[in-house]
Amino acid sequence: MKLSELGEYGLVEKKITGTTTVIISYELTEKGRSLAKALQPIQKWAQQYQQIKE
């Protein structure tokens, strides 16, 4: 998934700063932070079973 797609879903916000040198950064929105929090148990589960496999 591309950052632009995450932006379309309202998960990240694109920020453009600078004058001579343009700096583009992305920041999680409240919705994105909420999703990240919800995915933490799945990440923990995946890490546990990845260790068993190795």
PDB file of N, CA, C and O in Angstrom:
ATOM      1  N   MET A   1       0.843  -1.171   0.000  1.00  0.00           N
ATOM      2  CA  MET A   1       0.000   0.000   0.000  1.00  0.00           C
ATOM      3  C   MET A   1       0.894   1.242   0.000  1.00  0.00           C
ATOM      4  O   MET A   1       1.906   1.283   0.699  1.00  0.00           O
ATOM      5  N   LYS A   2       0.524   2.230  -0.769  1.00  0.00           N
ATOM      6  CA  LYS A   2       1.292   3.469  -0.888  1.00  0.00           C
ATOM      7  C   LYS A   2       0.866   4.481   0.175  1.00  0.00           C
ATOM      8  O   LYS A   2      -0.254   4.438   0.685  1.00  0.00           O
ATOM      9  N   LEU A   3       1.788   5.391   0.494  1.00  0.00           N
ATOM     10  CA  LEU A   3       1.458   6.446   1.447  1.00  0.00           C
ATOM     11  C   LEU A   3       0.283   7.281   0.956  1.00  0.00           C
ATOM     12  O   LEU A   3      -0.544   7.717   1.758  1.00  0.00           O
ATOM     13  N   SER A   4       0.201   7.508  -0.348  1.00  0.00           N
ATOM     14  CA  SER A   4      -0.914   8.294  -0.883  1.00  0.00           C
ATOM     15  C   SER A   4      -2.247   7.589  -0.632  1.00  0.00           C
ATOM     16  O   SER A   4      -3.261   8.241  -0.382  1.00  0.00           O
ATOM     17  N   GLU A   5      -2.243   6.264  -0.699  1.00  0.00           N
ATOM     18  CA  GLU A   5      -3.466   5.504  -0.430  1.00  0.00           C
ATOM     19  C   GLU A   5      -3.839   5.590   1.052  1.00  0.00           C
ATOM     20  O   GLU A   5      -5.014   5.708   1.399  1.00  0.00           O
ATOM     21  N   LEU A   6      -2.835   5.531   1.913  1.00  0.00           N
ATOM     22  CA  LEU A   6      -3.107   5.670   3.344  1.00  0.00           C
ATOM     23  C   LEU A   6      -3.697   7.043   3.642  1.00  0.00           C
ATOM     24  O   LEU A   6      -4.545   7.189   4.521  1.00  0.00           O
ATOM     25  N   GLY A   7      -3.237   8.046   2.899  1.00  0.00           N
ATOM     26  CA  GLY A   7      -3.785   9.389   3.029  1.00  0.00           C
ATOM     27  C   GLY A   7      -5.235   9.446   2.590  1.00  0.00           C
ATOM     28  O   GLY A   7      -6.050  10.123   3.217  1.00  0.00           O
ATOM     29  N   GLU A   8      -5.562   8.738   1.514  1.00  0.00           N
ATOM     30  CA  GLU A   8      -6.938   8.705   1.025  1.00  0.00           C
ATOM     31  C   GLU A   8      -7.877   8.078   2.050  1.00  0.00           C
ATOM     32  O   GLU A   8      -9.047   8.449   2.142  1.00  0.00           O
ATOM     33  N   TYR A   9      -7.356   7.123   2.819  1.00  0.00           N
ATOM     34  CA  TYR A   9      -8.160   6.478   3.863  1.00  0.00           C
ATOM     35  C   TYR A   9      -8.172   7.275   5.161  1.00  0.00           C
ATOM     36  O   TYR A   9      -8.843   6.898   6.121  1.00  0.00           O
ATOM     37  N   GLY A  10      -7.435   8.369   5.188  1.00  0.00           N
ATOM     38  CA  GLY A  10      -7.407   9.207   6.386  1.00  0.00           C
ATOM     39  C   GLY A  10      -6.518   8.680   7.491  1.00  0.00           C
ATOM     40  O   GLY A  10      -6.689   9.043   8.655  1.00  0.00           O
ATOM     41  N   LEU A  11      -5.553   7.812   7.134  1.00  0.00           N
ATOM     42  CA  LEU A  11      -4.674   7.221   8.133  1.00  0.00           C
ATOM     43  C   LEU A  11      -3.395   8.026   8.346  1.00  0.00           C
ATOM     44  O   LEU A  11      -2.818   8.009   9.433  1.00  0.00           O
ATOM     45  N   VAL A  12      -2.954   8.733   7.302  1.00  0.00           N
ATOM     46  CA  VAL A  12      -1.772   9.584   7.419  1.00  0.00           C
ATOM     47  C   VAL A  12      -2.067  10.947   6.818  1.00  0.00           C
ATOM     48  O   VAL A  12      -2.966  11.108   5.993  1.00  0.00           O
ATOM     49  N   GLU A  13      -1.282  11.921   7.257  1.00  0.00           N
ATOM     50  CA  GLU A  13      -1.405  13.277   6.738  1.00  0.00           C
ATOM     51  C   GLU A  13      -0.058  13.684   6.158  1.00  0.00           C
ATOM     52  O   GLU A  13       0.972  13.552   6.819  1.00  0.00           O
ATOM     53  N   LYS A  14      -0.067  14.172   4.940  1.00  0.00           N
ATOM     54  CA  LYS A  14       1.153  14.609   4.271  1.00  0.00           C
ATOM     55  C   LYS A  14       1.438  16.051   4.651  1.00  0.00           C
ATOM     56  O   LYS A  14       0.556  16.908   4.599  1.00  0.00           O
ATOM     57  N   LYS A  15       2.702  16.313   5.040  1.00  0.00           N
ATOM     58  CA  LYS A  15       3.103  17.665   5.412  1.00  0.00           C
ATOM     59  C   LYS A  15       4.264  18.079   4.515  1.00  0.00           C
ATOM     60  O   LYS A  15       5.247  17.353   4.371  1.00  0.00           O
ATOM     61  N   ILE A  16       4.132  19.252   3.919  1.00  0.00           N
ATOM     62  CA  ILE A  16       5.178  19.788   3.060  1.00  0.00           C
ATOM     63  C   ILE A  16       5.704  21.068   3.703  1.00  0.00           C
ATOM     64  O   ILE A  16       4.942  21.999   3.968  1.00  0.00           O
ATOM     65  N   THR A  17       7.017  21.104   3.953  1.00  0.00           N
ATOM     66  CA  THR A  17       7.639  22.272   4.576  1.00  0.00           C
ATOM     67  C   THR A  17       8.883  22.658   3.783  1.00  0.00           C
ATOM     68  O   THR A  17       9.379  21.887   2.962  1.00  0.00           O
ATOM     69  N   GLY A  18       9.364  23.843   4.039  1.00  0.00           N
ATOM     70  CA  GLY A  18      10.588  24.312   3.408  1.00  0.00           C
ATOM     71  C   GLY A  18      10.303  25.291   2.287  1.00  0.00           C
ATOM     72  O   GLY A  18       9.199  25.342   1.745  1.00  0.00           O
ATOM     73  N   THR A  19      11.307  26.053   1.959  1.00  0.00           N
ATOM     74  CA  THR A  19      11.180  27.016   0.867  1.00  0.00           C
ATOM     75  C   THR A  19      12.128  26.631  -0.265  1.00  0.00           C
ATOM     76  O   THR A  19      11.682  26.292  -1.361  1.00  0.00           O
ATOM     77  N   THR A  20      13.427  26.682  -0.007  1.00  0.00           N
ATOM     78  CA  THR A  20      14.396  26.315  -1.033  1.00  0.00           C
ATOM     79  C   THR A  20      14.435  24.805  -1.207  1.00  0.00           C
ATOM     80  O   THR A  20      14.336  24.291  -2.321  1.00  0.00           O
ATOM     81  N   THR A  21      14.580  24.114  -0.102  1.00  0.00           N
ATOM     82  CA  THR A  21      14.557  22.652  -0.107  1.00  0.00           C
ATOM     83  C   THR A  21      13.205  22.206   0.437  1.00  0.00           C
ATOM     84  O   THR A  21      12.848  22.514   1.574  1.00  0.00           O
ATOM     85  N   VAL A  22      12.480  21.496  -0.367  1.00  0.00           N
ATOM     86  CA  VAL A  22      11.154  21.018   0.046  1.00  0.00           C
ATOM     87  C   VAL A  22      11.315  19.734   0.851  1.00  0.00           C
ATOM     88  O   VAL A  22      12.007  18.806   0.432  1.00  0.00           O
ATOM     89  N   ILE A  23      10.675  19.694   1.997  1.00  0.00           N
ATOM     90  CA  ILE A  23      10.699  18.513   2.856  1.00  0.00           C
ATOM     91  C   ILE A  23       9.280  17.960   2.947  1.00  0.00           C
ATOM     92  O   ILE A  23       8.346  18.662   3.338  1.00  0.00           O
ATOM     93  N   ILE A  24       9.140  16.704   2.583  1.00  0.00           N
ATOM     94  CA  ILE A  24       7.834  16.050   2.643  1.00  0.00           C
ATOM     95  C   ILE A  24       7.888  15.012   3.754  1.00  0.00           C
ATOM     96  O   ILE A  24       8.776  14.159   3.777  1.00  0.00           O
ATOM     97  N   SER A  25       6.951  15.087   4.656  1.00  0.00           N
ATOM     98  CA  SER A  25       6.876  14.108   5.740  1.00  0.00           C
ATOM     99  C   SER A  25       5.431  13.653   5.890  1.00  0.00           C
ATOM    100  O   SER A  25       4.498  14.308   5.426  1.00  0.00           O
ATOM    101  N   TYR A  26       5.278  12.525   6.544  1.00  0.00           N
ATOM    102  CA  TYR A  26       3.946  11.967   6.783  1.00  0.00           C
ATOM    103  C   TYR A  26       3.784  11.735   8.264  1.00  0.00           C
ATOM    104  O   TYR A  26       4.730  11.355   8.954  1.00  0.00           O
ATOM    105  N   GLU A  27       2.584  11.965   8.748  1.00  0.00           N
ATOM    106  CA  GLU A  27       2.288  11.794  10.169  1.00  0.00           C
ATOM    107  C   GLU A  27       0.973  11.036  10.295  1.00  0.00           C
ATOM    108  O   GLU A  27       0.030  11.268   9.539  1.00  0.00           O
ATOM    109  N   LEU A  28       0.928  10.125  11.263  1.00  0.00           N
ATOM    110  CA  LEU A  28      -0.320   9.395  11.502  1.00  0.00           C
ATOM    111  C   LEU A  28      -1.397  10.357  11.994  1.00  0.00           C
ATOM    112  O   LEU A  28      -1.132  11.245  12.804  1.00  0.00           O
ATOM    113  N   THR A  29      -2.602  10.168  11.497  1.00  0.00           N
ATOM    114  CA  THR A  29      -3.751  10.914  11.999  1.00  0.00           C
ATOM    115  C   THR A  29      -4.266  10.197  13.240  1.00  0.00           C
ATOM    116  O   THR A  29      -3.749   9.142  13.607  1.00  0.00           O
ATOM    117  N   GLU A  30      -5.266  10.755  13.878  1.00  0.00           N
ATOM    118  CA  GLU A  30      -5.886  10.087  15.032  1.00  0.00           C
ATOM    119  C   GLU A  30      -6.413   8.715  14.610  1.00  0.00           C
ATOM    120  O   GLU A  30      -6.281   7.740  15.349  1.00  0.00           O
ATOM    121  N   LYS A  31      -7.000   8.648  13.443  1.00  0.00           N
ATOM    122  CA  LYS A  31      -7.514   7.381  12.910  1.00  0.00           C
ATOM    123  C   LYS A  31      -6.373   6.385  12.699  1.00  0.00           C
ATOM    124  O   LYS A  31      -6.520   5.201  13.001  1.00  0.00           O
ATOM    125  N   GLY A  32      -5.245   6.857  12.185  1.00  0.00           N
ATOM    126  CA  GLY A  32      -4.076   6.003  11.973  1.00  0.00           C
ATOM    127  C   GLY A  32      -3.484   5.502  13.280  1.00  0.00           C
ATOM    128  O   GLY A  32      -3.103   4.336  13.388  1.00  0.00           O
ATOM    129  N   ARG A  33      -3.406   6.380  14.272  1.00  0.00           N
ATOM    130  CA  ARG A  33      -2.903   5.973  15.591  1.00  0.00           C
ATOM    131  C   ARG A  33      -3.825   4.939  16.224  1.00  0.00           C
ATOM    132  O   ARG A  33      -3.367   4.006  16.883  1.00  0.00           O
ATOM    133  N   SER A  34      -5.122   5.113  16.019  1.00  0.00           N
ATOM    134  CA  SER A  34      -6.095   4.165  16.550  1.00  0.00           C
ATOM    135  C   SER A  34      -5.921   2.791  15.892  1.00  0.00           C
ATOM    136  O   SER A  34      -5.987   1.763  16.567  1.00  0.00           O
ATOM    137  N   LEU A  35      -5.700   2.780  14.590  1.00  0.00           N
ATOM    138  CA  LEU A  35      -5.492   1.518  13.878  1.00  0.00           C
ATOM    139  C   LEU A  35      -4.194   0.856  14.328  1.00  0.00           C
ATOM    140  O   LEU A  35      -4.154  -0.357  14.532  1.00  0.00           O
ATOM    141  N   ALA A  36      -3.142   1.642  14.481  1.00  0.00           N
ATOM    142  CA  ALA A  36      -1.864   1.088  14.934  1.00  0.00           C
ATOM    143  C   ALA A  36      -2.012   0.423  16.295  1.00  0.00           C
ATOM    144  O   ALA A  36      -1.456  -0.648  16.537  1.00  0.00           O
ATOM    145  N   LYS A  37      -2.757   1.060  17.169  1.00  0.00           N
ATOM    146  CA  LYS A  37      -2.996   0.501  18.509  1.00  0.00           C
ATOM    147  C   LYS A  37      -3.780  -0.811  18.416  1.00  0.00           C
ATOM    148  O   LYS A  37      -3.500  -1.764  19.144  1.00  0.00           O
ATOM    149  N   ALA A  38      -4.755  -0.848  17.522  1.00  0.00           N
ATOM    150  CA  ALA A  38      -5.579  -2.046  17.357  1.00  0.00           C
ATOM    151  C   ALA A  38      -4.779  -3.208  16.764  1.00  0.00           C
ATOM    152  O   ALA A  38      -5.101  -4.369  17.016  1.00  0.00           O
ATOM    153  N   LEU A  39      -3.748  -2.909  15.986  1.00  0.00           N
ATOM    154  CA  LEU A  39      -2.950  -3.953  15.334  1.00  0.00           C
ATOM    155  C   LEU A  39      -1.833  -4.502  16.219  1.00  0.00           C
ATOM    156  O   LEU A  39      -1.213  -5.505  15.868  1.00  0.00           O
ATOM    157  N   GLN A  40      -1.568  -3.871  17.349  1.00  0.00           N
ATOM    158  CA  GLN A  40      -0.483  -4.312  18.231  1.00  0.00           C
ATOM    159  C   GLN A  40      -0.631  -5.766  18.685  1.00  0.00           C
ATOM    160  O   GLN A  40       0.366  -6.487  18.673  1.00  0.00           O
ATOM    161  N   PRO A  41      -1.820  -6.239  19.085  1.00  0.00           N
ATOM    162  CA  PRO A  41      -1.935  -7.655  19.474  1.00  0.00           C
ATOM    163  C   PRO A  41      -1.621  -8.612  18.318  1.00  0.00           C
ATOM    164  O   PRO A  41      -1.063  -9.687  18.540  1.00  0.00           O
ATOM    165  N   ILE A  42      -1.970  -8.233  17.106  1.00  0.00           N
ATOM    166  CA  ILE A  42      -1.674  -9.077  15.945  1.00  0.00           C
ATOM    167  C   ILE A  42      -0.165  -9.098  15.700  1.00  0.00           C
ATOM    168  O   ILE A  42       0.396 -10.145  15.376  1.00  0.00           O
ATOM    169  N   GLN A  43       0.484  -7.962  15.850  1.00  0.00           N
ATOM    170  CA  GLN A  43       1.935  -7.900  15.688  1.00  0.00           C
ATOM    171  C   GLN A  43       2.630  -8.776  16.727  1.00  0.00           C
ATOM    172  O   GLN A  43       3.568  -9.505  16.407  1.00  0.00           O
ATOM    173  N   LYS A  44       2.168  -8.699  17.951  1.00  0.00           N
ATOM    174  CA  LYS A  44       2.752  -9.510  19.027  1.00  0.00           C
ATOM    175  C   LYS A  44       2.573 -10.995  18.725  1.00  0.00           C
ATOM    176  O   LYS A  44       3.505 -11.780  18.906  1.00  0.00           O
ATOM    177  N   TRP A  45       1.392 -11.384  18.271  1.00  0.00           N
ATOM    178  CA  TRP A  45       1.121 -12.769  17.909  1.00  0.00           C
ATOM    179  C   TRP A  45       2.055 -13.227  16.793  1.00  0.00           C
ATOM    180  O   TRP A  45       2.633 -14.311  16.873  1.00  0.00           O
ATOM    181  N   ALA A  46       2.204 -12.408  15.755  1.00  0.00           N
ATOM    182  CA  ALA A  46       3.056 -12.751  14.614  1.00  0.00           C
ATOM    183  C   ALA A  46       4.512 -12.898  15.043  1.00  0.00           C
ATOM    184  O   ALA A  46       5.196 -13.815  14.589  1.00  0.00           O
ATOM    185  N   GLN A  47       4.993 -12.016  15.906  1.00  0.00           N
ATOM    186  CA  GLN A  47       6.371 -12.106  16.386  1.00  0.00           C
ATOM    187  C   GLN A  47       6.590 -13.375  17.199  1.00  0.00           C
ATOM    188  O   GLN A  47       7.644 -14.004  17.108  1.00  0.00           O
ATOM    189  N   GLN A  48       5.607 -13.744  17.982  1.00  0.00           N
ATOM    190  CA  GLN A  48       5.712 -14.957  18.797  1.00  0.00           C
ATOM    191  C   GLN A  48       5.853 -16.175  17.902  1.00  0.00           C
ATOM    192  O   GLN A  48       6.711 -17.020  18.154  1.00  0.00           O
ATOM    193  N   TYR A  49       5.037 -16.288  16.868  1.00  0.00           N
ATOM    194  CA  TYR A  49       5.073 -17.461  16.014  1.00  0.00           C
ATOM    195  C   TYR A  49       6.226 -17.418  15.022  1.00  0.00           C
ATOM    196  O   TYR A  49       6.631 -18.463  14.513  1.00  0.00           O
ATOM    197  N   GLN A  50       6.756 -16.254  14.738  1.00  0.00           N
ATOM    198  CA  GLN A  50       7.939 -16.158  13.892  1.00  0.00           C
ATOM    199  C   GLN A  50       9.141 -16.733  14.655  1.00  0.00           C
ATOM    200  O   GLN A  50       9.978 -17.416  14.066  1.00  0.00           O
ATOM    201  N   GLN A  51       9.226 -16.461  15.946  1.00  0.00           N
ATOM    202  CA  GLN A  51      10.329 -16.977  16.773  1.00  0.00           C
ATOM    203  C   GLN A  51      10.278 -18.500  16.876  1.00  0.00           C
ATOM    204  O   GLN A  51      11.320 -19.155  16.887  1.00  0.00           O
ATOM    205  N   ILE A  52       9.089 -19.060  16.949  1.00  0.00           N
ATOM    206  CA  ILE A  52       8.933 -20.504  17.043  1.00  0.00           C
ATOM    207  C   ILE A  52       9.400 -21.164  15.744  1.00  0.00           C
ATOM    208  O   ILE A  52      10.025 -22.224  15.770  1.00  0.00           O
ATOM    209  N   LYS A  53       9.096 -20.536  14.624  1.00  0.00           N
ATOM    210  CA  LYS A  53       9.439 -21.077  13.305  1.00  0.00           C
ATOM    211  C   LYS A  53      10.950 -21.120  13.098  1.00  0.00           C
ATOM    212  O   LYS A  53      11.469 -22.048  12.476  1.00  0.00           O
ATOM    213  N   GLU A  54      11.653 -20.121  13.617  1.00  0.00           N
ATOM    214  CA  GLU A  54      13.105 -20.027  13.416  1.00  0.00           C
ATOM    215  C   GLU A  54      13.844 -20.965  14.268  1.00  0.00           C
ATOM    216  O   GLU A  54      15.073 -21.008  14.218  1.00  0.00           O
TER     217      GLU A  54
END
